[in-house]
Amino acid sequence: RAKALQLGKETAFSASESSTAIEELVKAGLSVKDVLNGAADATVNLAAAGEIALPEAATIASNAMNQFGLKAEDMVNVTDKIAGAANASAIDVGDFGMSLQQAGAVANLAGVSFDDTAVAIALMGNAGIKGSDAGTSLKSMFSRLQPTTEKQISLMKELGLITKNGSNQFYDASGNMRSLSEVSGVLSKSLAGMSAQQKQAALQTIFGQDAIRSAAILADNGSKGFDKI
């Protein structure tokens, strides 16, 4: 109650909105202590930066934390990255939330960090692919980095994405997925020197109709473009 009243007095949001946001954070699994020691303030900052309702900001941030198994102390970084992705691209915080809703769980399963996922969502937004559409494409791409058909395997071997000893260049020696910056660089290098038609055919074979958009954007940006955003 005291925290809600404080936020209502010191921010652009009412005490009632603040109490609803606090409720959403606790429902998402944060302890009252964590909420009072930074999570509520981080959520207010995200709502203000994204110009969205406070409960919506709480839902987006807590969803991110739950999908990636993050802890309360990660809350400030989560809200900073969400706001940063919106500020650095053509998306808003609401778009980010919808993208994450589709891509978050699969990204975490594939071994993609929250920070890398945030950058990928921003890159997709700059290419005009936003919201759940961007999330669905990223989700499909993460799933297809490990080939399942003979056609995919054959082409990836031809492009050097799968080496003679059978290792997949998107994964390290321990079988963990490389950073998306590295993945972008590997993709870009494998397509170097190809015509537009050849690139399209290669990406279509490996990633399919939906994921080709994400793969093309990462390949076009390469490591340098990914790190820049």
BELFEN-V188603 format. One line per field, one symbol per residue. phi: phi as a letter, one per 30 degrees, with the letter a starting at -180 (. if undefined). A space follows every 10 residues. Layout:
phi->???
//
This chain:
phi->.ddddddddc bdcddddddd deddddddjd deedddckdd dddddddddc hbdddddddd dddddddcid ceddeddddd dddddddcbc ccddeeeddd edceddeddd jddddddddd ddddddcicb iddddddded dedcdcdbcd dddddddddi dcdddjdcdd bdddicdddd ddeddddedd ceiddedddd ddddddcidd dedddddddd diddddddd
//
